[in-house]
């Protein structure tokens, strides 16, 4: 495998830049790593990923498996592994190892090329001619924003509601105020109502909803990271509950990724 170190010179690396940069480098056959002498310097002149490729020779691309899993201690050997807040990227030059890991971890895989989770979701929605909307509380538009980062998402992603306050949940999604009073905004009952309200208001095929305690704070019964998520269609409403054990914004990113992954697996039925 071919590794390359990325050095930023007098410029800022924004949140999603490294993901986009790695995708472009992967297409040239490189994996970002600190443990190599080969390097590329990113500065104001070549910050746009379209401008740096002339500095590199194209190499054969390795095999890659992109996994969403909160378990970091998987038994994986003879591969290069990169961790991120909600999953693992596994790289190998060996096809036999690739196929073996693909079979073993099929329930966790969201891509077998260097595509983002959002890209795979948008592609899958297009293939199935499904439209999607979001109702977001603690993530406050993070899911919607990640989806529209994908070029060509507008035919399938219709839009979303940021309903951070309880008042907005009742006004815009028709969530019964008595549900919030009885169960709390972070509850199965409320997130289910958010998803259904979003679905009915927009007439989309699928609606996502999320409400959680990103932190800091929480309580004994609903600690920091405690999150309810839902996916609604005209046939069913699936509800998930998870406690994400990280800081505020990482919890928000993890819940966004978790819900998109469950959409991919449980509703769109995408397998690898």
C-alpha positions as CSV (number, residue, x, y, z in Angstrom):
1,X,0.0,0.0,0.0
2,X,1.1,3.6,-0.6
3,X,0.9,6.0,2.3
4,X,1.2,9.8,2.3
5,X,1.5,12.4,5.0
6,X,-0.6,15.6,4.7
7,X,0.9,18.8,6.0
8,X,-1.2,22.0,6.2
9,X,0.8,25.1,5.7
10,X,-0.8,28.5,6.6
11,X,-4.3,27.2,6.0
12,X,-7.1,25.7,8.0
13,X,-8.4,22.1,7.8
14,X,-12.2,22.2,8.2
15,X,-14.2,19.3,9.6
16,X,-15.0,17.5,6.4
17,X,-12.0,18.5,4.4
18,X,-9.8,15.5,5.4
19,X,-12.6,13.1,4.4
20,X,-12.8,14.7,1.0
21,X,-9.1,14.9,0.7
22,X,-8.7,11.2,1.6
23,X,-11.3,10.3,-1.0
24,X,-9.3,12.1,-3.7
25,X,-6.0,10.7,-2.6
26,X,-7.5,7.2,-2.5
27,X,-8.5,7.6,-6.1
28,X,-4.8,8.1,-6.8
29,X,-3.9,5.0,-4.7
30,X,-2.8,6.7,-1.5
31,X,-3.8,6.4,2.2
32,X,-3.2,9.3,4.6
33,X,-0.8,8.3,7.4
34,X,1.7,10.0,9.7
35,X,4.1,7.0,9.5
36,X,5.7,7.8,6.1
37,X,8.3,10.0,4.6
38,X,6.3,10.8,1.5
39,X,4.2,14.0,2.0
40,X,2.1,16.5,0.3
41,X,1.8,20.1,1.5
42,X,-1.6,21.7,1.4
43,X,-1.5,25.5,1.3
44,X,-3.6,28.4,-0.1
45,X,-2.5,27.7,-3.6
46,X,-3.6,24.1,-3.8
47,X,-6.2,23.9,-1.0
48,X,-8.8,23.0,-3.6
49,X,-8.4,19.2,-4.0
50,X,-8.6,19.7,-7.8
51,X,-5.3,21.4,-7.8
52,X,-3.0,19.0,-5.9
53,X,-3.2,15.8,-8.0
54,X,-0.5,17.0,-10.5
55,X,2.1,16.4,-7.7
56,X,1.4,12.7,-7.4
57,X,1.9,9.6,-9.5
58,X,-1.2,7.4,-9.8
59,X,-0.8,4.1,-7.9
60,X,-3.0,1.0,-7.8
61,X,-5.9,1.5,-5.3
62,X,-6.0,-0.9,-2.3
63,X,-9.2,-2.7,-1.3
64,X,-11.2,-0.8,1.3
65,X,-14.1,-1.6,3.7
66,X,-15.8,1.2,5.5
67,X,-17.5,0.1,8.6
68,X,-19.8,1.8,11.1
69,X,-19.3,0.2,14.4
70,X,-18.9,1.6,17.9
71,X,-16.7,-1.4,18.8
72,X,-13.0,-0.5,18.3
73,X,-11.5,-3.9,19.3
74,X,-12.2,-6.0,16.3
75,X,-10.0,-8.9,15.5
76,X,-8.4,-7.7,12.3
77,X,-4.8,-8.5,11.2
78,X,-2.6,-7.9,8.3
79,X,-4.5,-4.7,7.3
80,X,-4.1,-1.0,7.7
81,X,-6.9,0.4,9.9
82,X,-8.0,4.0,10.4
83,X,-10.4,4.9,13.1
84,X,-12.9,7.7,13.1
85,X,-15.5,8.7,15.7
86,X,-18.1,6.3,14.5
87,X,-16.3,3.5,12.6
88,X,-13.3,2.0,10.9
89,X,-11.7,2.1,7.5
90,X,-9.9,-1.2,6.7
91,X,-7.4,-1.2,3.8
92,X,-5.6,-4.2,2.3
93,X,-3.8,-5.2,-0.9
94,X,-4.9,-8.8,-0.4
95,X,-8.1,-9.8,-2.2
96,X,-8.5,-13.0,-0.1
97,X,-8.3,-11.0,3.2
98,X,-10.7,-8.4,1.7
99,X,-13.3,-11.0,0.8
100,X,-12.9,-12.7,4.2
101,X,-13.4,-9.5,6.1
102,X,-16.3,-8.5,3.9
103,X,-18.1,-11.7,4.7
104,X,-17.3,-11.5,8.4
105,X,-18.3,-7.8,8.9
106,X,-21.1,-7.6,6.3
107,X,-23.6,-6.2,8.9
108,X,-21.3,-3.2,9.6
109,X,-20.2,-2.3,6.1
110,X,-21.5,0.8,4.4
111,X,-19.1,1.1,1.5
112,X,-16.5,-1.0,-0.4
113,X,-15.0,2.0,-2.1
114,X,-13.9,5.3,-0.5
115,X,-17.4,6.8,-0.4
116,X,-19.0,8.6,2.5
117,X,-22.0,7.2,4.3
118,X,-24.0,10.2,2.9
119,X,-23.0,9.4,-0.6
120,X,-24.1,5.8,-0.3
121,X,-27.4,6.8,1.2
122,X,-28.1,9.3,-1.6
123,X,-27.1,6.8,-4.3
124,X,-29.3,4.1,-2.7
125,X,-32.3,6.5,-2.5
126,X,-31.9,7.3,-6.2
127,X,-31.7,3.6,-7.1
128,X,-34.9,2.9,-5.3
129,X,-36.7,6.2,-6.3
130,X,-37.3,7.2,-2.6
131,X,-37.5,10.7,-1.2
132,X,-36.2,11.6,2.3
133,X,-36.9,14.3,4.9
134,X,-35.5,14.9,8.4
135,X,-36.8,16.2,11.7
136,X,-33.8,17.1,13.9
137,X,-33.6,18.3,17.5
138,X,-30.2,17.7,19.1
139,X,-28.5,17.3,15.7
140,X,-29.9,20.7,14.6
141,X,-29.6,20.1,10.9
142,X,-26.4,18.1,10.9
143,X,-28.0,15.2,9.1
144,X,-29.6,17.5,6.5
145,X,-26.3,19.3,6.0
146,X,-24.3,16.1,5.5
147,X,-26.8,14.9,2.9
148,X,-26.6,18.1,0.8
149,X,-22.8,17.9,0.9
150,X,-23.4,15.2,-1.8
151,X,-23.7,16.6,-5.3
152,X,-27.0,15.8,-6.9
153,X,-28.8,15.1,-3.7
154,X,-31.8,17.4,-4.5
155,X,-33.9,14.8,-6.4
156,X,-34.2,12.6,-3.3
157,X,-33.5,14.8,-0.3
158,X,-36.4,17.2,0.1
159,X,-35.4,19.1,3.2
160,X,-35.6,19.1,7.0
161,X,-37.0,20.6,10.1
162,X,-34.8,21.9,12.9
163,X,-37.1,21.6,15.9
164,X,-34.8,22.2,18.8
165,X,-37.4,23.6,21.2
166,X,-40.5,21.8,22.4
167,X,-42.6,24.6,21.0
168,X,-41.3,24.0,17.5
169,X,-41.9,20.3,17.8
170,X,-45.6,21.0,18.5
171,X,-46.0,23.9,16.0
172,X,-44.3,22.5,13.0
173,X,-44.5,18.7,13.4
174,X,-47.8,18.5,15.2
175,X,-46.3,16.6,18.1
176,X,-48.9,16.4,20.9
177,X,-47.7,18.6,23.8
178,X,-49.0,16.0,26.2
179,X,-46.5,13.5,24.9
180,X,-43.6,15.8,25.7
181,X,-45.1,16.6,29.2
182,X,-45.6,12.9,30.0
183,X,-42.5,11.3,28.5
184,X,-40.1,14.2,27.9
185,X,-38.7,15.5,24.6
186,X,-36.1,12.7,24.5
187,X,-38.3,9.7,24.4
188,X,-39.5,7.0,22.1
189,X,-43.0,8.5,22.0
190,X,-41.9,11.9,21.0
191,X,-39.3,10.9,18.4
192,X,-41.9,8.6,16.8
193,X,-44.4,11.5,16.7
194,X,-41.6,13.7,15.1
195,X,-41.0,11.2,12.4
196,X,-44.6,10.7,11.6
197,X,-45.4,14.5,11.7
198,X,-42.5,15.1,9.3
199,X,-43.7,12.3,7.0
200,X,-47.3,13.6,6.9
201,X,-46.3,17.2,6.4
202,X,-44.1,16.6,3.4
203,X,-45.5,13.5,1.8
204,X,-42.0,12.1,1.4
205,X,-41.3,8.3,1.3
206,X,-39.1,8.2,4.4
207,X,-38.6,10.5,7.4
208,X,-35.8,10.5,9.9
209,X,-36.1,12.0,13.4
210,X,-33.7,12.4,16.3
211,X,-33.9,13.8,19.8
212,X,-31.2,13.4,22.4
213,X,-29.1,14.8,25.2
214,X,-25.9,15.8,23.4
215,X,-24.4,17.2,26.6
216,X,-23.0,18.4,28.8
217,X,-25.4,17.3,31.5
218,X,-28.2,14.8,31.6
219,X,-29.6,12.8,34.5
220,X,-29.3,9.3,36.0
221,X,-32.0,7.9,33.6
222,X,-31.1,10.0,30.6
223,X,-27.3,10.7,30.7
224,X,-25.2,12.7,28.3
225,X,-25.3,11.0,24.9
226,X,-28.7,9.4,25.5
227,X,-30.5,9.6,22.2
228,X,-33.7,8.4,20.5
229,X,-33.9,8.1,16.7
230,X,-36.7,7.0,14.4
231,X,-37.3,6.1,10.8
232,X,-40.8,6.4,9.5
233,X,-42.3,5.1,6.2
234,X,-45.9,4.5,5.2
235,X,-45.5,0.9,6.4
236,X,-43.7,1.2,9.7
237,X,-41.9,3.3,12.3
238,X,-38.5,2.0,13.5
239,X,-37.2,3.5,16.8
240,X,-33.7,3.2,18.1
241,X,-32.2,4.2,21.5
242,X,-28.4,4.5,22.1
243,X,-26.1,6.2,24.6
244,X,-23.2,7.8,22.7
245,X,-20.2,8.1,25.1
246,X,-18.4,11.2,23.8
247,X,-18.4,15.0,23.9
248,X,-21.4,17.1,22.8
249,X,-20.6,17.6,19.1
250,X,-19.1,14.1,18.6
251,X,-22.3,12.7,20.1
252,X,-24.3,14.7,17.5
253,X,-22.1,13.4,14.7
254,X,-22.3,9.8,15.9
255,X,-26.1,9.9,16.2
256,X,-26.4,11.4,12.7
257,X,-24.2,8.6,11.3
258,X,-25.9,5.9,13.3
259,X,-29.3,6.9,12.0
260,X,-28.2,7.1,8.3
261,X,-26.6,3.7,8.7
262,X,-29.8,2.2,10.1
263,X,-31.7,3.8,7.2
264,X,-29.3,2.1,4.8
265,X,-29.5,-1.3,6.4
266,X,-33.0,-1.6,7.9
267,X,-35.1,0.3,5.3
268,X,-33.2,0.5,2.1
269,X,-31.8,-3.0,2.8
270,X,-28.4,-2.3,1.4
271,X,-25.8,-5.2,1.8
272,X,-22.3,-5.8,0.6
